[in-house]
């Protein structure tokens, strides 16, 4: 018999909030986290905007020695995990920690460290780079550091599936609990690559918006969309088996009940034009949850603000939901947060959970010019109250990776 899986704690650091609750409050208010890049000089660069964490000194949350030995993406994950664990009220010293695991995605890992150490090597010689260079930059270290912090000796892994990574990490954790391999998982995603090299790479492939107007930069499903806005952040969920959560008297925030993952097998960056890969993962998530398509009340779309992604995701939603697509609310919170890459799906999962809890659907902000080919109810500009029982979150990544999660309102 498959076991039920619930979320009892969440944590987040995002461009619109320095905690999960702050992020949700900003999402409800339709706040925009996009602003001029502050971490380097953009005078001679085509892309001027990003979605950075604001008014928060990440390094100050750690002692100096610890801060020097971790890349920023790992620090974000540890801080978000601390928030999630605290909210859940779990005492790991009272748990069988061999049945408690960690699965945290990062799409790129410590690119900031790679850039800095490359420069140091060029100036001082490569034998002088930091002895912590390798463990700082490898993508799995966020999961490793969180597992070490809490002494979790079960599964510890890192899903690296580009923009689908956070969703895959949650989905794979869901399966591990549901199928009896783990009782508790700390999972999600983190990313911190607002750097000259990352922005340059995405710019050269014409993936980023080059507008200098923050209100017209990340505009999913809008006819005038021209690329995504790179962001940074972390989203972490503490998930556990339902009876385990009940036995310790935990407050259940929401339930995870379906997961689907697929591959386009089409192109290294472009989605399959008919949306069939994305459609498959949505169908499989519905099958996994054991519900019909018309039970879904809200979709948090991948919705990156690129021409092809938004069009192909629209086609996929029509394919899966048929007539019900016309009455579905489908918003993209990337209009507020920008695209957090490996952290995107995790932050969006948290937003879905809050949407279920509060009966409120966040908007696609700064939407002005409808695209007749993206003919969905994108919840334009203002969020709305709605009684939501089931919500879906989609993530579609470079390499053709597709993932969908289905969440249910807590009983």
C-alpha positions as CSV (number, residue, x, y, z in Angstrom):
1,X,0.0,0.0,0.0
2,X,1.4,3.4,-0.9
3,X,1.9,5.8,2.0
4,X,0.7,9.4,2.1
5,X,3.3,12.2,2.1
6,X,2.8,15.6,3.7
7,X,4.8,18.8,4.1
8,X,5.2,20.0,7.7
9,X,7.9,22.8,7.2
10,X,9.0,25.1,4.5
11,X,11.8,27.6,4.1
12,X,12.8,30.1,1.4
13,X,15.1,32.9,0.5
14,X,14.0,34.6,-2.8
15,X,14.1,37.9,-4.7
16,X,10.7,38.8,-3.1
17,X,11.2,37.7,0.5
18,X,13.8,36.6,3.0
19,X,11.6,33.8,4.4
20,X,8.9,31.5,3.1
21,X,6.2,33.6,4.7
22,X,7.6,36.9,3.5
23,X,7.9,35.4,0.0
24,X,4.2,34.4,0.1
25,X,3.1,37.8,1.4
26,X,5.0,39.5,-1.5
27,X,3.5,37.0,-4.0
28,X,0.0,37.8,-2.8
29,X,0.7,41.5,-3.1
30,X,2.1,41.1,-6.7
31,X,5.6,42.4,-5.8
32,X,8.3,42.5,-8.4
33,X,11.8,41.2,-7.3
34,X,13.5,42.3,-10.5
35,X,16.0,45.2,-10.4
36,X,19.3,46.4,-11.8
37,X,22.2,44.0,-11.1
38,X,24.1,45.1,-8.1
39,X,26.9,42.5,-7.8
40,X,29.0,43.6,-10.8
41,X,29.2,46.5,-13.2
42,X,26.9,46.1,-16.2
43,X,28.0,49.2,-18.1
44,X,29.4,47.3,-21.0
45,X,26.9,44.4,-20.8
46,X,23.6,43.9,-22.7
47,X,21.7,42.5,-19.8
48,X,21.2,44.9,-16.9
49,X,18.6,43.3,-14.8
50,X,18.4,40.2,-12.5
51,X,16.3,39.0,-9.5
52,X,18.7,39.1,-6.5
53,X,18.0,38.5,-2.8
54,X,17.6,41.9,-1.2
55,X,18.4,43.6,2.2
56,X,19.8,40.4,3.6
57,X,23.5,39.7,4.5
58,X,23.8,36.0,3.8
59,X,27.4,35.7,5.1
60,X,26.5,37.4,8.4
61,X,24.3,34.3,9.2
62,X,27.5,32.2,9.5
63,X,30.7,32.5,11.5
64,X,33.5,33.8,9.4
65,X,35.4,30.5,9.1
66,X,32.2,28.6,8.0
67,X,31.2,31.3,5.5
68,X,34.6,31.1,3.8
69,X,34.2,27.4,3.2
70,X,30.8,27.4,1.5
71,X,29.6,28.8,-1.8
72,X,26.6,31.0,-1.8
73,X,24.1,28.4,-3.2
74,X,25.0,26.1,-0.2
75,X,24.5,29.0,2.3
76,X,21.1,29.7,0.9
77,X,20.1,26.1,1.1
78,X,21.3,25.8,4.7
79,X,19.4,28.9,5.8
80,X,16.2,27.8,4.0
81,X,16.5,24.3,5.5
82,X,16.9,25.8,9.0
83,X,13.6,27.7,8.5
84,X,11.8,24.5,7.3
85,X,13.1,22.3,10.1
86,X,12.2,25.0,12.7
87,X,8.6,25.3,11.4
88,X,8.2,21.5,11.3
89,X,9.0,21.2,14.9
90,X,10.9,18.0,14.3
91,X,13.6,16.8,16.7
92,X,16.0,14.7,14.7
93,X,17.7,13.5,17.9
94,X,14.5,11.5,18.5
95,X,14.3,10.2,15.0
96,X,15.9,7.1,13.3
97,X,18.2,9.3,11.2
98,X,19.0,6.4,8.9
99,X,15.5,6.8,7.6
100,X,15.8,10.6,7.2
101,X,17.2,11.8,3.9
102,X,18.3,14.9,2.0
103,X,17.7,15.7,-1.7
104,X,18.6,19.2,-2.8
105,X,19.0,20.3,-6.4
106,X,21.2,23.0,-7.9
107,X,21.4,23.5,-11.6
108,X,24.8,25.1,-11.7
109,X,26.3,24.9,-8.2
110,X,29.2,27.2,-7.2
111,X,29.8,29.1,-10.4
112,X,30.7,32.2,-8.4
113,X,33.5,30.2,-6.7
114,X,34.7,28.9,-10.0
115,X,34.9,32.4,-11.5
116,X,36.7,33.8,-8.4
117,X,39.2,31.0,-8.1
118,X,40.0,31.1,-11.8
119,X,40.9,34.7,-11.4
120,X,43.0,33.9,-8.4
121,X,44.8,31.2,-10.3
122,X,45.6,33.5,-13.2
123,X,47.0,36.1,-10.8
124,X,48.9,33.9,-8.3
125,X,49.2,30.5,-9.9
126,X,46.8,27.6,-9.9
127,X,48.5,25.8,-7.0
128,X,47.3,28.7,-4.8
129,X,43.6,28.3,-5.3
130,X,41.6,27.6,-2.2
131,X,41.9,24.0,-0.8
132,X,38.1,24.2,-0.4
133,X,37.6,25.1,-4.1
134,X,36.3,21.7,-5.2
135,X,33.9,20.9,-2.3
136,X,32.6,24.5,-2.5
137,X,31.7,24.4,-6.1
138,X,30.3,20.9,-6.7
139,X,26.5,20.9,-6.9
140,X,25.8,18.2,-4.4
141,X,27.4,20.1,-1.5
142,X,24.2,21.8,-0.5
143,X,22.6,18.4,0.2
144,X,25.8,17.2,1.9
145,X,26.0,20.3,4.2
146,X,22.4,20.0,5.2
147,X,22.7,16.3,5.9
148,X,25.8,17.0,8.0
149,X,24.1,19.8,10.0
150,X,21.2,17.5,11.1
151,X,23.1,14.2,11.1
152,X,20.8,12.6,8.4
153,X,22.2,9.3,7.3
154,X,19.5,8.1,4.9
155,X,19.5,9.0,1.2
156,X,21.5,12.0,0.3
157,X,21.6,13.2,-3.3
158,X,21.5,16.1,-5.7
159,X,19.2,16.2,-8.7
160,X,20.8,18.2,-11.5
161,X,18.2,18.6,-14.2
162,X,18.6,22.3,-15.0
163,X,15.3,24.3,-14.5
164,X,13.4,21.1,-13.5
165,X,15.8,20.2,-10.7
166,X,13.9,21.5,-7.7
167,X,10.7,19.8,-8.8
168,X,12.5,16.5,-9.5
169,X,14.1,16.7,-6.1
170,X,10.7,17.1,-4.4
171,X,9.2,14.4,-6.6
172,X,11.9,11.9,-6.0
173,X,11.7,12.6,-2.3
174,X,8.0,12.0,-2.4
175,X,8.5,8.6,-4.0
176,X,11.1,7.6,-1.5
177,X,8.7,8.3,1.4
178,X,5.6,7.0,-0.3
179,X,7.3,3.7,-1.2
180,X,8.7,3.1,2.2
181,X,12.5,3.9,1.8
182,X,12.5,7.0,4.0
183,X,10.2,8.5,6.6
184,X,11.5,12.1,6.4
185,X,13.1,14.1,3.6
186,X,14.6,17.6,3.5
187,X,14.4,18.5,-0.1
188,X,14.2,21.3,-2.7
189,X,16.6,23.5,-4.7
190,X,19.0,26.3,-4.5
191,X,20.8,28.6,-7.0
192,X,23.2,31.6,-6.8
193,X,24.6,32.3,-10.2
194,X,24.0,36.0,-10.9
195,X,27.6,36.3,-12.1
196,X,29.3,37.8,-15.1
197,X,29.9,34.4,-16.7
198,X,26.4,33.0,-16.2
199,X,24.7,36.1,-17.4
200,X,27.1,36.3,-20.3
201,X,26.4,32.7,-21.3
202,X,22.7,33.0,-21.2
203,X,23.0,36.4,-23.0
204,X,25.0,34.9,-25.9
205,X,22.4,32.2,-26.4
206,X,19.7,34.9,-26.5
207,X,17.8,33.4,-23.6
208,X,17.6,36.5,-21.4
209,X,15.5,39.6,-21.6
210,X,17.6,42.7,-22.5
211,X,15.0,45.3,-21.4
212,X,16.1,47.8,-18.8
213,X,12.5,48.2,-17.6
214,X,11.9,45.9,-14.7
215,X,8.1,46.0,-15.3
216,X,8.5,44.7,-18.8
217,X,11.3,42.2,-18.3
218,X,9.8,38.9,-16.9
219,X,6.4,38.9,-18.6
220,X,5.3,35.3,-19.1
221,X,2.6,34.6,-21.7
222,X,2.7,38.3,-22.8
223,X,3.0,38.8,-26.6
224,X,6.0,41.1,-26.0
225,X,8.0,38.6,-23.9
226,X,11.6,38.3,-25.1
227,X,13.5,36.1,-22.6
228,X,13.7,35.3,-18.9
229,X,15.3,37.2,-16.0
230,X,17.9,35.2,-14.0
231,X,17.3,35.0,-10.3
232,X,18.8,33.5,-7.2
233,X,17.3,31.8,-4.1
234,X,16.4,28.6,-2.3
235,X,13.3,26.7,-1.4
236,X,13.4,23.8,1.0
237,X,10.5,21.5,2.1
238,X,10.5,19.2,5.1
239,X,8.3,16.2,4.0
240,X,7.3,13.2,6.0
241,X,5.0,10.2,5.9
242,X,1.5,11.1,7.0
243,X,1.3,8.8,10.0
244,X,4.7,9.8,11.1
245,X,3.7,13.4,11.1
246,X,0.4,12.6,13.0
247,X,2.2,10.6,15.6
248,X,4.4,13.5,16.6
249,X,1.6,16.0,16.5
250,X,3.0,18.0,13.6
251,X,1.0,20.8,11.8
252,X,0.4,19.6,8.3
253,X,0.7,22.4,5.7
254,X,-0.3,20.5,2.6
255,X,0.0,17.1,0.9
256,X,1.9,15.9,-2.1
257,X,-0.1,13.3,-4.0
258,X,1.3,13.1,-7.6
259,X,4.5,13.3,-9.5
260,X,5.4,12.9,-13.2
261,X,8.7,13.2,-15.0
262,X,9.5,12.9,-18.7
263,X,12.0,13.8,-21.4
264,X,11.4,15.6,-24.7
265,X,14.4,13.8,-26.2
266,X,14.3,16.6,-28.8
267,X,16.9,19.4,-28.3
268,X,19.4,20.6,-25.8
269,X,17.7,23.9,-25.0
270,X,14.4,24.2,-27.0
271,X,11.2,22.4,-25.9
272,X,9.4,20.0,-28.2
273,X,7.2,22.3,-30.3
274,X,4.0,20.4,-29.8
275,X,4.5,20.3,-26.0
276,X,4.2,16.5,-25.9
277,X,7.0,16.0,-23.4
278,X,5.5,18.5,-20.9
279,X,2.0,17.0,-21.6
280,X,3.3,13.5,-20.7
281,X,4.7,14.5,-17.3
282,X,1.4,16.3,-16.4
283,X,-0.7,13.2,-17.4
284,X,1.6,10.9,-15.4
285,X,1.3,13.2,-12.4
286,X,-2.5,13.0,-12.6
287,X,-2.4,9.2,-13.0
288,X,0.0,9.0,-10.0
289,X,-2.4,11.1,-7.9
290,X,-5.4,9.0,-9.1
291,X,-7.4,12.1,-10.1
292,X,-9.1,13.3,-13.3
293,X,-7.8,16.5,-15.0
294,X,-10.9,18.5,-14.0
295,X,-9.9,18.2,-10.3
296,X,-7.0,20.6,-10.8
297,X,-8.0,24.1,-9.8
298,X,-4.7,25.9,-10.3
299,X,-1.4,25.4,-12.2
300,X,1.8,27.3,-11.3
301,X,3.2,27.3,-14.8
302,X,6.9,27.0,-15.6
303,X,6.2,30.2,-17.6
304,X,9.7,31.6,-18.1
305,X,8.8,34.5,-20.5
306,X,10.6,33.0,-23.4
307,X,8.7,32.7,-26.7
308,X,8.9,29.0,-27.1
309,X,8.5,27.8,-23.5
310,X,5.3,29.7,-22.9
311,X,3.8,28.7,-26.2
312,X,4.8,25.0,-25.8
313,X,3.5,24.9,-22.2
314,X,0.2,26.4,-23.3
315,X,-0.1,23.7,-26.0
316,X,0.7,21.0,-23.4
317,X,-1.9,22.3,-21.0
318,X,-4.6,22.3,-23.7
319,X,-3.6,18.7,-24.7
320,X,-3.9,17.4,-21.2
321,X,-6.9,19.3,-19.9
322,X,-9.0,19.7,-23.0
323,X,-12.1,21.8,-22.3
324,X,-11.1,22.2,-18.6
325,X,-8.1,24.3,-19.7
326,X,-10.6,27.2,-20.3
327,X,-11.5,27.3,-16.7
328,X,-8.1,26.6,-15.2
329,X,-6.1,29.4,-13.5
330,X,-2.6,29.2,-14.8
331,X,-0.2,31.9,-13.4
332,X,3.6,32.2,-13.5
333,X,5.2,33.5,-10.4
334,X,8.4,33.9,-12.3
335,X,6.9,37.3,-13.3
336,X,7.8,38.3,-9.7
337,X,10.8,36.1,-8.8
338,X,12.5,35.8,-12.1
339,X,13.9,32.4,-13.0
340,X,15.7,30.7,-10.1
341,X,16.8,27.7,-12.2
342,X,17.4,24.8,-9.9
343,X,15.5,26.5,-7.1
344,X,12.5,27.5,-9.2
345,X,10.4,24.4,-8.8
346,X,11.0,24.3,-5.1
347,X,10.0,27.9,-4.5
348,X,7.0,27.4,-6.7
349,X,6.0,24.3,-4.8
350,X,6.0,26.3,-1.6
351,X,3.8,29.0,-3.3
352,X,1.4,26.3,-4.4
353,X,1.2,25.0,-0.8
354,X,0.4,28.5,0.5
355,X,-2.2,29.0,-2.3
356,X,-4.0,25.8,-1.1
357,X,-3.8,26.8,2.5
358,X,-5.0,30.4,2.0
359,X,-7.4,29.9,-0.9
360,X,-5.5,32.5,-3.0
361,X,-4.1,32.3,-6.5
362,X,-1.1,34.5,-7.1
363,X,-1.0,36.6,-10.3
364,X,1.1,36.8,-13.4
365,X,2.2,40.4,-12.9
366,X,3.1,43.1,-15.5
367,X,0.9,41.3,-18.1
368,X,-0.3,43.8,-20.7
369,X,-0.4,42.4,-24.3
370,X,-2.3,39.1,-24.7
371,X,-0.8,36.5,-26.9
372,X,-3.6,34.8,-28.9
373,X,-1.5,31.6,-28.9
374,X,-1.2,31.6,-25.1
375,X,-4.9,31.6,-24.6
376,X,-5.0,30.6,-20.9
377,X,-6.4,32.4,-17.8
378,X,-3.0,33.6,-16.6
379,X,-4.5,35.5,-13.6
380,X,-3.3,38.8,-15.0
381,X,-1.9,41.4,-12.7
382,X,-4.0,40.8,-9.6
383,X,-4.3,37.6,-7.6
384,X,-7.6,36.2,-6.6
385,X,-9.4,34.3,-3.8
386,X,-10.4,30.8,-4.8
387,X,-11.2,27.6,-3.1
388,X,-8.5,25.3,-4.3
389,X,-8.3,21.6,-3.5
390,X,-5.7,20.5,-5.9
391,X,-2.8,22.5,-7.5
392,X,-0.2,21.5,-10.1
393,X,3.3,22.9,-10.5
394,X,5.3,22.5,-13.8
395,X,9.0,22.7,-14.4
396,X,10.7,22.3,-17.8
397,X,14.4,22.3,-18.1
398,X,17.2,22.5,-20.7
399,X,18.0,19.0,-21.9
400,X,14.3,18.3,-22.3
401,X,13.7,17.5,-18.6
402,X,10.0,17.9,-17.6
403,X,8.5,17.5,-14.2
404,X,5.1,18.0,-12.6
405,X,3.9,17.8,-9.0
406,X,0.3,17.7,-7.7
407,X,-0.5,19.1,-4.2
408,X,-3.7,18.7,-2.2
409,X,-5.1,21.0,0.5
410,X,-4.4,19.7,4.0
411,X,-7.4,18.0,5.6
